[in-house]
Amino acid sequence: MMCCSIVDGVLSALIAVLGTLLGVGMTYLFQRRTAARDQAFAAQQQLRSERMTVYSDFAGAVTEFRRGQQDRWHRKNEDRTSSACLQARTEAYRLRGVALHALFRVQLIASSATVIEAARHAYELTNETHKADDRAELSALGAQARDALEHFVKLASSDVR
């Protein structure tokens, strides 16, 4: 009789230890899975934030570049030999560099070739603005560049959702 009670005690202790080990193992697996999910979510949020910053910086740089190109055109048509014309051209070159740098950043972070192509198209149209023959063409080229930039922003916004 005593033998049965010892066996029952050992069996009960063994079941308790196995239950504890199983509980610890299951808790570890669930915590590991939760930590991996949290880490993936944090990485996704960081990428989203970086994309928003890069896309916004590109839109701002191209907007300023377009303004600089239009100013360059106006100063050139007022007096090609003036210091204001030289300054406007120099500023347009600087703004082109800033916009090109922003384009490279878009190329590095965008998840879609369509977004990259839209950014490149907006940059190229803006780059051609100063070559207009008259005010009407300048206005038309400026509008095309603005529309291309708006198209990029629309595509980029879907890339950050």
NUKEVEX-132720 format. One record per residue (C-alpha): residue number from 1; residue in three letters; chain; y, x, z. Coordinates in steps of 0.5 Angstrom, whole numbers, plus 500, padded with zeros to 3 digits. Example, Ala and Ser with C-alpha at 12.3 -4.5 7.8 and 13.67 -1.06 7.14 Angstrom:
residues 2
num | residuo | cadena | north | east | up
1 | ala | A | 491 | 525 | 516 $
2 | ser | A | 498 | 527 | 514 $
END
This chain:
residues 161
num | residuo | cadena | north | east | up
1 | met | A | 500 | 500 | 500 $
2 | met | A | 505 | 506 | 502 $
3 | cys | A | 503 | 509 | 495 $
4 | cys | A | 505 | 503 | 491 $
5 | ser | A | 512 | 503 | 495 $
6 | ile | A | 513 | 510 | 494 $
7 | val | A | 512 | 509 | 486 $
8 | asp | A | 516 | 503 | 486 $
9 | gly | A | 522 | 507 | 489 $
10 | val | A | 521 | 513 | 484 $
11 | leu | A | 521 | 508 | 479 $
12 | ser | A | 527 | 504 | 481 $
13 | ala | A | 531 | 511 | 482 $
14 | leu | A | 528 | 513 | 475 $
15 | ile | A | 531 | 507 | 472 $
16 | ala | A | 537 | 507 | 475 $
17 | val | A | 538 | 514 | 473 $
18 | leu | A | 536 | 513 | 466 $
19 | gly | A | 541 | 507 | 466 $
20 | thr | A | 547 | 511 | 469 $
21 | leu | A | 545 | 516 | 463 $
22 | leu | A | 545 | 511 | 458 $
23 | gly | A | 552 | 508 | 460 $
24 | val | A | 555 | 515 | 460 $
25 | gly | A | 553 | 516 | 453 $
26 | met | A | 555 | 510 | 451 $
27 | thr | A | 562 | 511 | 454 $
28 | tyr | A | 562 | 518 | 451 $
29 | leu | A | 561 | 515 | 444 $
30 | phe | A | 566 | 509 | 444 $
31 | gln | A | 571 | 514 | 447 $
32 | arg | A | 570 | 519 | 441 $
33 | arg | A | 570 | 513 | 436 $
34 | thr | A | 577 | 511 | 439 $
35 | ala | A | 580 | 518 | 439 $
36 | ala | A | 578 | 519 | 432 $
37 | arg | A | 581 | 512 | 430 $
38 | asp | A | 587 | 514 | 434 $
39 | gln | A | 588 | 520 | 431 $
40 | ala | A | 587 | 518 | 424 $
41 | phe | A | 592 | 512 | 425 $
42 | ala | A | 597 | 518 | 428 $
43 | ala | A | 596 | 522 | 422 $
44 | gln | A | 597 | 516 | 417 $
45 | gln | A | 604 | 514 | 421 $
46 | gln | A | 606 | 521 | 421 $
47 | leu | A | 605 | 521 | 413 $
48 | arg | A | 608 | 515 | 412 $
49 | ser | A | 614 | 517 | 416 $
50 | glu | A | 615 | 524 | 412 $
51 | arg | A | 614 | 520 | 405 $
52 | met | A | 620 | 515 | 408 $
53 | thr | A | 624 | 521 | 409 $
54 | val | A | 622 | 525 | 403 $
55 | tyr | A | 623 | 519 | 398 $
56 | ser | A | 630 | 517 | 402 $
57 | asp | A | 632 | 524 | 401 $
58 | phe | A | 631 | 524 | 394 $
59 | ala | A | 634 | 517 | 392 $
60 | gly | A | 640 | 520 | 396 $
61 | ala | A | 640 | 527 | 392 $
62 | val | A | 640 | 523 | 385 $
63 | thr | A | 645 | 518 | 387 $
64 | glu | A | 650 | 524 | 389 $
65 | phe | A | 648 | 528 | 383 $
66 | arg | A | 649 | 522 | 378 $
67 | arg | A | 656 | 522 | 382 $
68 | gly | A | 657 | 529 | 380 $
69 | gln | A | 655 | 528 | 373 $
70 | gln | A | 660 | 523 | 372 $
71 | asp | A | 666 | 527 | 375 $
72 | arg | A | 664 | 533 | 371 $
73 | trp | A | 664 | 528 | 365 $
74 | his | A | 671 | 526 | 367 $
75 | arg | A | 674 | 533 | 368 $
76 | lys | A | 671 | 535 | 362 $
77 | asn | A | 675 | 530 | 358 $
78 | glu | A | 681 | 531 | 362 $
79 | asp | A | 682 | 538 | 360 $
80 | arg | A | 676 | 543 | 359 $
81 | thr | A | 680 | 549 | 361 $
82 | ser | A | 682 | 546 | 368 $
83 | ser | A | 680 | 549 | 374 $
84 | ala | A | 678 | 542 | 376 $
85 | cys | A | 673 | 542 | 370 $
86 | leu | A | 670 | 548 | 372 $
87 | gln | A | 669 | 546 | 380 $
88 | ala | A | 666 | 539 | 377 $
89 | arg | A | 661 | 543 | 373 $
90 | thr | A | 660 | 548 | 379 $
91 | glu | A | 659 | 542 | 384 $
92 | ala | A | 654 | 538 | 378 $
93 | tyr | A | 650 | 545 | 378 $
94 | arg | A | 649 | 545 | 386 $
95 | leu | A | 648 | 537 | 386 $
96 | arg | A | 642 | 538 | 380 $
97 | gly | A | 639 | 544 | 385 $
98 | val | A | 639 | 539 | 391 $
99 | ala | A | 636 | 533 | 387 $
100 | leu | A | 631 | 538 | 383 $
101 | his | A | 629 | 540 | 390 $
102 | ala | A | 628 | 533 | 393 $
103 | leu | A | 624 | 532 | 386 $
104 | phe | A | 619 | 538 | 388 $
105 | arg | A | 618 | 535 | 395 $
106 | val | A | 617 | 528 | 392 $
107 | gln | A | 611 | 531 | 388 $
108 | leu | A | 608 | 534 | 394 $
109 | ile | A | 608 | 528 | 398 $
110 | ala | A | 607 | 522 | 393 $
111 | ser | A | 600 | 519 | 393 $
112 | ser | A | 601 | 516 | 386 $
113 | ala | A | 602 | 520 | 379 $
114 | thr | A | 606 | 513 | 378 $
115 | val | A | 611 | 515 | 383 $
116 | ile | A | 612 | 522 | 381 $
117 | glu | A | 613 | 520 | 374 $
118 | ala | A | 619 | 515 | 376 $
119 | ala | A | 622 | 520 | 380 $
120 | arg | A | 622 | 525 | 375 $
121 | his | A | 625 | 520 | 370 $
122 | ala | A | 630 | 518 | 374 $
123 | tyr | A | 632 | 525 | 375 $
124 | glu | A | 632 | 527 | 368 $
125 | leu | A | 636 | 521 | 366 $
126 | thr | A | 641 | 523 | 371 $
127 | asn | A | 641 | 530 | 368 $
128 | glu | A | 643 | 527 | 361 $
129 | thr | A | 649 | 523 | 364 $
130 | his | A | 655 | 528 | 363 $
131 | lys | A | 653 | 529 | 355 $
132 | ala | A | 656 | 522 | 354 $
133 | asp | A | 661 | 522 | 348 $
134 | asp | A | 665 | 516 | 351 $
135 | arg | A | 666 | 512 | 357 $
136 | ala | A | 662 | 506 | 354 $
137 | glu | A | 656 | 511 | 353 $
138 | leu | A | 657 | 514 | 360 $
139 | ser | A | 657 | 507 | 363 $
140 | ala | A | 651 | 506 | 359 $
141 | leu | A | 647 | 512 | 361 $
142 | gly | A | 650 | 512 | 368 $
143 | ala | A | 647 | 505 | 369 $
144 | gln | A | 640 | 507 | 366 $
145 | ala | A | 640 | 513 | 371 $
146 | arg | A | 641 | 508 | 377 $
147 | asp | A | 636 | 503 | 374 $
148 | ala | A | 631 | 508 | 374 $
149 | leu | A | 632 | 510 | 381 $
150 | glu | A | 632 | 503 | 383 $
151 | his | A | 625 | 503 | 380 $
152 | phe | A | 623 | 509 | 383 $
153 | val | A | 625 | 506 | 390 $
154 | lys | A | 621 | 500 | 389 $
155 | leu | A | 615 | 504 | 387 $
156 | ala | A | 616 | 509 | 393 $
157 | ser | A | 617 | 503 | 398 $
158 | ser | A | 610 | 500 | 396 $
159 | asp | A | 607 | 508 | 397 $
160 | val | A | 610 | 507 | 405 $
161 | arg | A | 607 | 501 | 407 $
END
